[in-house]
């Protein structure tokens, strides 16, 4: 076939795809989703003892019954807690951009999952408990704003760099999407590295669908430099996995080397220190993307496929 004709066909296909995506996004943006951001962090920070009964009535799940009011009053007046709330107020004077992004996430959730019900969205502080930056239930979403003050904030001085890199406002909505993804994914117990990679790939593809305007680096929680490194070395990473026969290995150490948060991935090569962590997640993401591109299945169907079926039918080829 004439090369010029091939180019025309490719461009035409891309144009039709873009128009289709644009039409879908316009349809999703019209979905009626109503919610407000409840700034509990501010309400609690300015409360007095006389305000507590009303706060406890409005937010009973935030006041465990085993603690009496003296505990809460002490926390309101605690110097360190005041400093924490002041820093949150400085960074989050205006929550409008994040609120718009949460609205878009909820609209996409409603479009793809009809049973989705809009939860209450409540901001809190958590003594920088970064293992629980967001909590998602069917009826309530909690966002700990003191874990999103910016990677270089002084509160995070003793936290490892690879962890605090994601303490940015841009990670709030991707973190929410990740929690919703894990509620929707079905996959048998993960035994091999490939199982772990595909599971992570499902989570990240879910973010593709729910957060179409988000940057890839924010979806996976990489710096821009980390993402560029992963993209540039994609074929080398894949070759290593294949040549070392890691994909179907049940070695439990592989998750800590290539899946779990870490300062770098562990190939046991000189380039390790240059690499970002979680490269198994990145490759799993590309496999799932290839599967969705090459198979006529819905998002919901893919989330319930087993890892071997996705891998075998993905026609995945790493970028060179």
Backbone torsions as a table, in degrees:
resi	resn	phi	psi	omega
1	UNK	NA	140.4	178.8
2	UNK	-56.4	130.4	-177.1
3	UNK	-59.1	-37.6	179.6
4	UNK	-62.9	-39.7	179.2
5	UNK	-65.6	-39.1	178.3
6	UNK	-60.1	-43.8	179.6
7	UNK	-60.5	-43.9	179.8
8	UNK	-61.5	-43.5	-179.7
9	UNK	-62.8	-43.8	179.9
10	UNK	-62.1	-46.6	-179.9
11	UNK	-62.5	-41.8	179.4
12	UNK	-62.8	-41.4	178.7
13	UNK	-63.4	-42.7	179.0
14	UNK	-64.4	-40.1	179.6
15	UNK	-62.5	-45.5	179.4
16	UNK	-63.5	-39.5	179.3
17	UNK	-64.2	-43.9	179.9
18	UNK	-63.1	-41.3	179.2
19	UNK	-64.1	-40.4	179.1
20	UNK	-64.4	-44.7	178.8
21	UNK	-62.2	-41.9	-179.2
22	UNK	-63.4	-41.1	179.8
23	UNK	-64.4	-41.5	178.9
24	UNK	-63.4	-44.5	-179.5
25	UNK	-64.4	-36.1	176.8
26	UNK	-64.5	-39.9	178.6
27	UNK	-64.7	-44.3	-179.1
28	UNK	-65.1	-38.9	-177.4
29	UNK	-66.0	-15.5	-179.7
30	UNK	-90.1	-6.2	-179.4
31	UNK	-65.1	135.5	-176.0
32	UNK	-83.9	102.8	177.1
33	UNK	-122.2	124.7	-178.1
34	UNK	-120.4	125.7	174.4
35	UNK	-161.6	163.5	174.3
36	UNK	-131.0	152.4	175.2
37	UNK	-81.4	120.2	178.6
38	UNK	-94.9	109.8	-176.1
39	UNK	-85.2	71.7	178.2
40	UNK	-60.0	-33.7	179.7
41	UNK	-57.2	-39.3	179.4
42	UNK	-76.8	-40.9	179.3
43	UNK	-60.9	-44.9	-179.1
44	UNK	-69.1	-38.6	-177.1
45	UNK	-66.6	-25.5	-179.1
46	UNK	-106.3	6.5	-176.4
47	UNK	-76.3	157.8	171.1
48	UNK	-118.8	176.3	-179.3
49	UNK	-59.1	-31.8	-179.4
50	UNK	-74.2	-18.2	179.5
51	UNK	-85.1	-17.7	-172.7
52	UNK	-58.7	-45.5	-179.5
53	UNK	-55.2	-41.2	-179.5
54	UNK	-68.8	-41.1	178.4
55	UNK	-64.3	-42.0	-179.8
56	UNK	-65.5	-31.9	178.0
57	UNK	-71.4	-40.2	-177.9
58	UNK	-77.0	-30.2	-176.0
59	UNK	-131.9	59.7	-175.0
60	UNK	-60.6	-31.2	-178.1
61	UNK	-71.5	-11.1	178.4
62	UNK	-98.5	0.5	-178.7
63	UNK	-128.0	83.8	178.8
64	UNK	-53.4	135.4	-172.9
65	UNK	-66.0	-20.6	-177.9
66	UNK	-74.3	-8.3	178.8
67	UNK	-105.4	131.2	178.4
68	UNK	-87.2	173.0	-172.2
69	UNK	-61.3	-27.6	-178.4
70	UNK	-61.5	-31.8	178.1
71	UNK	-65.2	-44.8	-177.9
72	UNK	-69.7	-37.7	178.4
73	UNK	-65.4	-39.9	177.8
74	UNK	-63.3	-38.4	179.8
75	UNK	-68.9	-38.8	177.8
76	UNK	-59.1	-39.1	-174.5
77	UNK	-92.6	-5.3	-177.6
78	UNK	-64.5	131.9	-176.0
79	UNK	-60.2	-44.9	-178.9
80	UNK	-66.3	-37.6	178.1
81	UNK	-66.1	-38.0	176.9
82	UNK	-63.2	-42.3	178.8
83	UNK	-62.8	-41.9	179.0
84	UNK	-60.6	-46.8	-179.3
85	UNK	-67.4	-35.5	177.5
86	UNK	-62.6	-42.0	179.8
87	UNK	-66.6	-38.5	176.9
88	UNK	-62.5	-43.3	-179.7
89	UNK	-64.6	-32.5	177.6
90	UNK	-66.1	-44.5	-176.3
91	UNK	-76.9	-36.5	-174.5
92	UNK	-115.6	56.1	172.0
93	UNK	-65.6	-42.0	-179.0
94	UNK	-123.6	124.1	-177.0
95	UNK	-106.4	14.1	-169.8
96	UNK	-63.6	-45.5	-177.3
97	UNK	-61.5	-44.9	179.6
98	UNK	-66.1	-39.1	178.0
99	UNK	-60.7	-41.2	177.8
100	UNK	-63.2	-39.7	179.8
101	UNK	-68.6	-37.4	176.8
102	UNK	-65.7	-41.2	176.7
103	UNK	-57.2	-46.7	179.5
104	UNK	-61.7	-42.6	177.1
105	UNK	-58.4	-47.3	-178.7
106	UNK	-63.8	-37.2	177.9
107	UNK	-64.2	-42.0	178.7
108	UNK	-67.7	-37.9	176.8
109	UNK	-62.2	-43.0	-179.3
110	UNK	-66.0	-38.2	179.9
111	UNK	-65.1	-44.9	-175.1
112	UNK	-85.5	-25.6	-177.1
113	UNK	-132.2	95.1	-171.3
114	UNK	-60.0	-25.7	-177.8
115	UNK	-78.8	-4.8	-178.7
116	UNK	-63.0	130.8	174.7
117	UNK	-115.7	135.0	-177.5
118	UNK	-64.8	124.2	-179.9
119	UNK	-87.5	169.0	166.6
120	UNK	-72.4	139.8	178.9
121	UNK	-115.6	116.5	-170.8
122	UNK	-126.6	128.8	176.9
123	UNK	-95.1	139.4	-177.8
124	UNK	-138.9	177.3	165.3
125	UNK	-117.6	154.5	-170.1
126	UNK	-140.2	22.6	-175.2
127	UNK	58.2	35.7	178.9
128	UNK	54.9	45.1	175.0
129	UNK	-81.9	83.2	-169.8
130	UNK	-74.3	-9.0	175.5
131	UNK	-76.3	-13.9	177.1
132	UNK	-132.4	61.0	-177.4
133	UNK	-65.5	-38.3	173.3
134	UNK	-132.7	148.8	174.4
135	UNK	-125.8	129.7	-175.8
136	UNK	-123.9	122.0	170.9
137	UNK	-122.8	177.9	-179.8
138	UNK	-64.5	-25.5	-173.7
139	UNK	-116.8	-17.4	-174.7
140	UNK	-139.2	138.8	170.5
141	UNK	-119.6	126.9	176.1
142	UNK	-111.0	132.1	179.3
143	UNK	-121.7	116.5	179.8
144	UNK	-86.2	97.1	-173.1
145	UNK	-66.6	-21.7	179.1
146	UNK	-73.2	-3.9	173.9
147	UNK	-102.4	12.2	179.6
148	UNK	-135.7	44.7	-177.2
149	UNK	-94.1	-0.4	-177.2
150	UNK	109.0	136.5	-172.6
151	UNK	-56.5	-29.5	-174.9
152	UNK	-96.0	11.1	-179.4
153	UNK	-66.6	143.2	-175.9
154	UNK	-61.4	-25.5	179.1
155	UNK	-63.2	-20.0	-173.9
156	UNK	-104.5	14.3	-173.9
157	UNK	-55.9	-32.8	-176.0
158	UNK	-95.0	7.3	-179.2
159	UNK	-99.7	139.3	-178.2
160	UNK	-56.7	143.3	-176.2
161	UNK	-58.0	-42.7	-176.5
162	UNK	-66.3	-20.3	176.6
163	UNK	-85.1	-49.1	-174.0
164	UNK	-75.7	-9.3	175.4
165	UNK	-58.4	-25.4	-178.8
166	UNK	-99.0	16.1	177.0
167	UNK	-90.3	45.1	-177.5
168	UNK	-113.3	153.3	179.1
169	UNK	-58.5	-30.8	-179.5
170	UNK	-65.0	-14.2	-177.9
171	UNK	-94.3	-7.2	-176.4
172	UNK	-59.5	-53.5	-175.2
173	UNK	-71.8	-41.2	172.4
174	UNK	-57.7	-36.0	177.0
175	UNK	-65.5	-40.8	176.0
176	UNK	-62.4	-45.5	-179.1
177	UNK	-60.6	-36.8	179.6
178	UNK	-63.0	-41.3	178.2
179	UNK	-64.9	-39.9	177.3
180	UNK	-67.7	-36.0	178.1
181	UNK	-59.3	-46.2	-176.5
182	UNK	-67.0	-21.3	175.1
183	UNK	-75.6	-23.6	-174.3
184	UNK	-99.9	-17.4	-173.9
185	UNK	-84.7	131.5	169.2
186	UNK	-113.1	130.6	174.7
187	UNK	-157.6	134.5	178.2
188	UNK	-56.4	166.1	179.7
189	UNK	-48.5	134.2	-175.4
190	UNK	-83.5	119.1	-175.3
191	UNK	-112.5	-34.1	-175.7
192	UNK	-109.7	167.6	175.4
193	UNK	-60.8	-39.7	179.4
194	UNK	-61.0	-40.9	176.7
195	UNK	-55.7	-46.7	-179.2
196	UNK	-64.9	-41.4	-179.2
197	UNK	-63.9	-44.0	-178.4
198	UNK	-68.7	-38.6	177.3
199	UNK	-60.0	-47.9	178.1
200	UNK	-62.6	-37.2	178.3
201	UNK	-64.1	-36.6	176.3
202	UNK	-63.0	-44.6	179.2
203	UNK	-59.2	-45.2	-176.7
204	UNK	-71.3	-36.1	176.6
205	UNK	-68.4	-34.8	174.0
206	UNK	-56.3	-40.8	177.4
207	UNK	-66.2	-36.9	174.7
208	UNK	-54.2	-44.3	-175.8
209	UNK	-75.2	-38.1	-175.8
210	UNK	-85.5	-26.4	-175.7
211	UNK	-126.8	63.5	-174.1
212	UNK	-63.6	-20.4	-178.7
213	UNK	-93.7	-8.0	-177.6
214	UNK	-75.4	150.0	175.9
215	UNK	-74.3	146.8	179.2
216	UNK	-57.8	-36.4	-178.5
217	UNK	-63.6	-33.1	178.2
218	UNK	-76.7	-34.0	178.5
219	UNK	-61.9	-42.6	-177.3
220	UNK	-93.5	-9.8	179.3
221	UNK	75.5	38.7	176.4
222	UNK	-105.0	159.0	164.1
223	UNK	-75.9	166.8	178.2
224	UNK	-59.5	-39.1	-179.0
225	UNK	-66.4	-38.4	178.2
226	UNK	-61.8	-44.7	-178.6
227	UNK	-65.1	-42.1	178.6
228	UNK	-61.0	-41.2	179.3
229	UNK	-62.7	-46.0	-179.8
230	UNK	-61.3	-43.6	-179.3
231	UNK	-65.8	-41.5	-177.7
232	UNK	-69.2	-27.0	-175.6
233	UNK	-109.8	15.6	-174.7
234	UNK	-55.3	-47.1	-177.7
235	UNK	-67.5	-35.2	179.1
236	UNK	-68.3	-40.1	178.1
237	UNK	-62.0	-47.8	-178.9
238	UNK	-61.9	-43.0	179.3
239	UNK	-60.1	-40.2	179.4
240	UNK	-63.0	-45.6	179.7
241	UNK	-59.9	-41.8	-177.0
242	UNK	-73.5	-49.5	-176.1
243	UNK	-65.2	-33.4	179.0
244	UNK	-87.6	2.9	178.2
245	UNK	53.7	48.5	-177.3
246	UNK	-90.4	-25.0	-170.2
247	UNK	-57.2	-42.8	-175.8
248	UNK	-105.3	13.5	177.1
249	UNK	-74.1	143.5	177.4
250	UNK	-102.0	14.4	177.5
251	UNK	-61.2	116.2	-176.1
252	UNK	-66.8	-17.1	-179.8
253	UNK	-74.1	-17.5	-176.8
254	UNK	-65.5	-31.7	179.1
255	UNK	-63.6	-41.4	179.5
256	UNK	-70.8	-24.9	179.6
257	UNK	-79.9	-35.0	-169.6
258	UNK	-132.9	-7.3	-175.7
259	UNK	-117.1	-48.8	-173.7
260	UNK	-75.5	155.0	177.0
261	UNK	-53.3	134.0	-178.0
262	UNK	-162.6	158.3	179.9
263	UNK	-67.3	-26.5	177.1
264	UNK	-158.4	164.1	175.7
265	UNK	-83.4	153.3	-172.1
266	UNK	-113.5	89.4	173.5
267	UNK	-87.5	-12.7	-172.1
268	UNK	64.1	42.9	177.4
269	UNK	-128.3	168.8	-179.0
270	UNK	-62.9	-27.5	-176.4
271	UNK	-78.4	-3.5	-175.7
272	UNK	-52.3	-46.6	-175.3
273	UNK	-64.9	-20.0	178.9
274	UNK	-84.5	-21.3	-170.8
275	UNK	-84.0	152.3	169.9
276	UNK	-79.6	161.2	174.1
277	UNK	-74.1	172.0	171.2
278	UNK	63.2	32.6	-179.4
279	UNK	-68.3	-21.6	173.3
280	UNK	-64.6	-36.7	174.8
281	UNK	-62.5	-45.1	-178.2
282	UNK	-60.0	-46.8	-179.4
283	UNK	-66.7	-39.6	176.6
284	UNK	-58.5	-38.0	177.5
285	UNK	-60.8	-45.1	-179.3
286	UNK	-67.4	-33.7	177.2
287	UNK	-65.7	-45.5	-179.7
288	UNK	-66.3	-39.3	176.2
289	UNK	-59.7	-43.1	179.3
290	UNK	-64.1	-40.4	178.8
291	UNK	-61.0	-45.4	-178.8
292	UNK	-68.6	-31.2	178.5
293	UNK	-71.5	-34.3	-171.8
294	UNK	-103.1	4.9	-179.3
295	UNK	-138.4	139.8	-178.8
296	UNK	-87.6	76.8	178.7
297	UNK	-129.4	153.2	178.5
298	UNK	-81.4	166.2	176.3
299	UNK	-57.2	-46.7	-177.8
300	UNK	-62.3	-39.8	178.4
301	UNK	-63.9	-44.1	-179.7
302	UNK	-61.3	-41.2	-177.0
303	UNK	-62.2	-18.7	-178.5
304	UNK	-105.6	0.4	177.7
305	UNK	-77.2	150.0	176.4
306	UNK	-82.0	163.9	-171.8
307	UNK	-61.8	-42.6	-177.5
308	UNK	-63.3	-40.7	-179.6
309	UNK	-64.4	-42.6	178.5
310	UNK	-63.9	-46.2	-178.3
311	UNK	-63.9	-47.1	-174.8
312	UNK	-66.9	-25.7	-177.2
313	UNK	-108.7	10.0	-176.1
314	UNK	-80.3	-27.8	-172.7
315	UNK	56.3	35.3	-176.0
316	UNK	-67.1	131.3	172.0
317	UNK	-133.7	121.5	-178.4
318	UNK	-66.2	145.9	176.0
319	UNK	-69.4	141.5	179.4
320	UNK	-102.5	NA	NA
